[in-house]
Amino acid sequence: MISSPLLLDFPLPILTSRLMIRPMMPGDGRSIWQAIEESKESLNKWLPWSLEVKDWQDCKKTARIFYANFILRKDFNFCIFKDGQFVGGCALRTPDWSIPSVSMSYWCRSKDQGQGYITEATGALTLFAFQELGFKRVTILCDAANSKSIAVAERLGFSLETVAKGLIDNAYGEELCMAHRYVRFDSSGLENSYAYPEH
């Protein structure tokens, strides 16, 4: 059990061979908005939150809220950059510090999909969750029909824990969605592939 998450210190940004991953911050709103606008078709299909983004001001507000939550250790929302260009987001959300456990989520800009960026970023973030933040359980929740998201979880060695209805939102109707929940309990096997430089 982590007695006081507010006192956690850890190295940032997270660096991989190709990517820089840092907390979402005030000033990121326009870049995120552009990526969401370009990726609406794929995002709207799987991520109900994208339907609520109406203009870049929504992203500006969200970036500030997420940064405040990061400082308070309520959620850890990150931006992923390749050569200074925003390519997507990943997050460690709803931490339960009493266990401690956390849920990981991710999305990629449409034009940057298929390059392995999300696997690379989330592999490093999984290491970060276990080695720097001290979590003992990391989960990934996916729509059962979202094969790309499921593939990321499986490439990272997460084990299928649960298949059930009603674990995720359905933005398009009242029928409960079928979901897969994947889990890891340590970073074994990830160190060589997704290690990030020490600061």
C-alpha positions as CSV (number, residue, x, y, z in Angstrom):
1,M,0.0,0.0,0.0
2,I,1.3,3.5,-0.9
3,S,0.7,5.7,2.1
4,S,0.8,9.1,0.3
5,P,0.7,9.2,-3.5
6,L,1.2,13.0,-3.4
7,L,4.8,12.4,-2.3
8,L,5.7,10.1,-5.2
9,D,8.7,11.3,-7.2
10,F,9.5,9.8,-10.6
11,P,11.5,10.5,-13.8
12,L,9.7,12.4,-16.6
13,P,9.4,12.4,-19.5
14,I,9.3,8.7,-20.4
15,L,11.6,8.1,-23.3
16,T,11.6,5.1,-25.7
17,S,13.7,4.5,-28.8
18,R,11.3,6.6,-30.9
19,L,8.9,8.4,-28.6
20,M,8.6,11.0,-25.9
21,I,5.8,10.5,-23.4
22,R,4.9,13.3,-21.0
23,P,1.9,14.4,-18.9
24,M,-0.8,16.2,-20.8
25,M,-0.4,19.9,-19.9
26,P,-2.1,23.3,-20.4
27,G,-1.2,24.4,-23.9
28,D,-1.8,20.9,-25.5
29,G,-5.4,21.6,-26.4
30,R,-5.0,22.6,-30.0
31,S,-2.7,19.6,-30.9
32,I,-5.0,17.2,-29.3
33,W,-8.0,18.8,-31.0
34,Q,-6.4,18.5,-34.4
35,A,-5.6,14.8,-33.8
36,I,-9.2,14.1,-32.6
37,E,-10.7,15.9,-35.7
38,E,-8.5,13.9,-38.0
39,S,-9.4,10.6,-36.3
40,K,-13.1,11.0,-35.6
41,E,-14.2,8.0,-37.5
42,S,-12.0,5.6,-35.6
43,L,-12.3,7.3,-32.2
44,N,-16.1,7.7,-32.2
45,K,-16.5,4.0,-32.9
46,W,-14.7,2.9,-29.7
47,L,-14.3,5.8,-27.4
48,P,-17.5,7.5,-26.3
49,W,-15.6,10.5,-24.8
50,S,-14.6,11.6,-28.3
51,L,-18.3,12.3,-29.0
52,E,-18.3,15.0,-26.4
53,V,-15.4,17.0,-27.9
54,K,-17.1,19.8,-29.9
55,D,-14.2,22.3,-30.4
56,W,-10.6,22.9,-29.4
57,Q,-11.7,24.8,-26.2
58,D,-13.1,21.5,-24.9
59,C,-9.6,20.0,-25.3
60,K,-8.0,23.1,-23.7
61,K,-10.2,22.6,-20.7
62,T,-9.6,18.9,-20.5
63,A,-5.8,19.4,-20.7
64,R,-5.9,21.6,-17.7
65,I,-8.1,19.2,-15.7
66,F,-5.9,16.3,-16.6
67,Y,-2.8,18.2,-15.6
68,A,-4.4,19.1,-12.2
69,N,-5.4,15.4,-11.7
70,F,-1.8,14.3,-12.5
71,I,-0.4,16.6,-9.8
72,L,-3.0,15.3,-7.3
73,R,-2.2,11.7,-8.4
74,K,-5.8,11.1,-9.3
75,D,-5.1,10.1,-12.9
76,F,-2.0,10.0,-15.1
77,N,-2.9,11.2,-18.6
78,F,0.0,11.3,-21.1
79,C,0.7,12.7,-24.6
80,I,2.7,10.7,-27.0
81,F,5.1,12.5,-29.3
82,K,7.2,11.4,-32.3
83,D,9.8,13.9,-33.4
84,G,7.8,16.7,-31.7
85,Q,4.5,15.7,-33.3
86,F,1.5,14.5,-31.2
87,V,0.6,11.0,-32.2
88,G,-1.8,9.9,-29.5
89,G,-2.5,9.5,-25.8
90,C,-2.2,6.9,-23.1
91,A,-3.2,7.0,-19.5
92,L,-3.1,5.3,-16.1
93,R,-6.6,5.9,-14.7
94,T,-8.7,5.4,-11.6
95,P,-5.8,4.3,-9.4
96,D,-6.8,2.4,-6.2
97,W,-3.8,3.1,-4.0
98,S,-5.0,0.7,-1.3
99,I,-4.2,-2.4,-3.5
100,P,-2.4,-0.7,-5.4
101,S,-3.9,-1.1,-8.9
102,V,-4.6,1.0,-12.0
103,S,-6.3,0.8,-15.4
104,M,-4.4,1.7,-18.6
105,S,-6.0,3.2,-21.7
106,Y,-4.7,4.4,-25.1
107,W,-5.5,5.9,-28.5
108,C,-3.6,6.7,-31.6
109,R,-4.1,9.4,-34.3
110,S,-5.4,7.8,-37.4
111,K,-2.6,8.7,-39.7
112,D,0.0,7.2,-37.3
113,Q,-1.7,3.9,-36.7
114,G,0.1,0.7,-37.8
115,Q,3.5,2.0,-36.8
116,G,3.7,0.3,-33.5
117,Y,3.7,3.6,-31.5
118,I,0.9,2.6,-29.1
119,T,2.6,-0.8,-28.3
120,E,5.9,1.0,-27.7
121,A,4.3,3.7,-25.6
122,T,2.1,1.4,-23.5
123,G,4.9,-1.0,-23.0
124,A,7.0,1.8,-21.5
125,L,4.0,3.0,-19.5
126,T,3.4,-0.5,-18.1
127,L,7.0,-0.5,-16.9
128,F,6.5,2.9,-15.4
129,A,3.4,1.8,-13.6
130,F,5.2,-1.1,-11.9
131,Q,8.7,0.2,-11.4
132,E,8.2,3.9,-10.7
133,L,4.6,4.2,-9.3
134,G,4.6,0.9,-7.4
135,F,1.4,-0.6,-8.8
136,K,0.9,-4.3,-8.3
137,R,-1.9,-4.8,-10.8
138,V,-2.4,-3.1,-14.2
139,T,-5.5,-3.7,-16.3
140,I,-6.7,-2.9,-19.8
141,L,-10.4,-2.8,-20.7
142,C,-11.4,-3.2,-24.4
143,D,-14.5,-3.6,-26.4
144,A,-14.7,-7.2,-27.4
145,A,-14.9,-6.1,-31.1
146,N,-12.0,-3.8,-30.9
147,S,-9.3,-6.1,-32.4
148,K,-6.6,-3.4,-32.5
149,S,-6.9,-2.5,-28.9
150,I,-7.0,-6.2,-27.9
151,A,-3.9,-6.9,-30.0
152,V,-1.9,-4.2,-28.1
153,A,-2.8,-5.9,-24.7
154,E,-1.8,-9.3,-26.0
155,R,1.4,-8.1,-27.5
156,L,2.4,-6.7,-24.1
157,G,1.7,-10.0,-22.4
158,F,-1.4,-9.1,-20.6
159,S,-3.6,-12.1,-19.7
160,L,-7.3,-12.2,-20.4
161,E,-9.0,-12.0,-17.0
162,T,-12.7,-11.3,-17.7
163,V,-15.1,-11.4,-20.6
164,A,-18.4,-9.8,-19.5
165,K,-21.1,-7.4,-20.5
166,G,-21.6,-3.9,-19.0
167,L,-17.9,-3.2,-18.2
168,I,-17.7,-0.3,-20.7
169,D,-20.1,2.4,-22.0
170,N,-22.2,2.0,-25.0
171,A,-22.6,5.4,-26.6
172,Y,-24.9,4.2,-29.3
173,G,-27.7,2.4,-27.6
174,E,-29.0,0.7,-24.5
175,E,-27.6,-2.7,-25.2
176,L,-24.7,-3.7,-23.0
177,C,-21.4,-4.0,-24.7
178,M,-19.3,-7.2,-24.4
179,A,-15.8,-6.3,-23.0
180,H,-12.5,-8.0,-22.4
181,R,-10.4,-7.1,-19.3
182,Y,-6.7,-7.9,-19.5
183,V,-4.3,-7.9,-16.5
184,R,-0.6,-7.9,-15.6
185,F,0.8,-8.3,-12.1
186,D,4.4,-7.4,-12.9
187,S,6.7,-6.1,-15.6
188,S,8.4,-9.5,-16.3
189,G,9.5,-9.8,-19.9
190,L,9.0,-6.1,-20.8
191,E,12.3,-4.7,-19.5
192,N,14.4,-5.4,-22.6
193,S,11.8,-4.4,-25.2
194,Y,10.4,-1.3,-23.6
195,A,12.9,0.0,-21.1
196,Y,13.3,3.8,-21.0
197,P,16.5,5.7,-20.1
198,E,17.0,6.6,-16.5
199,H,17.2,10.3,-15.6
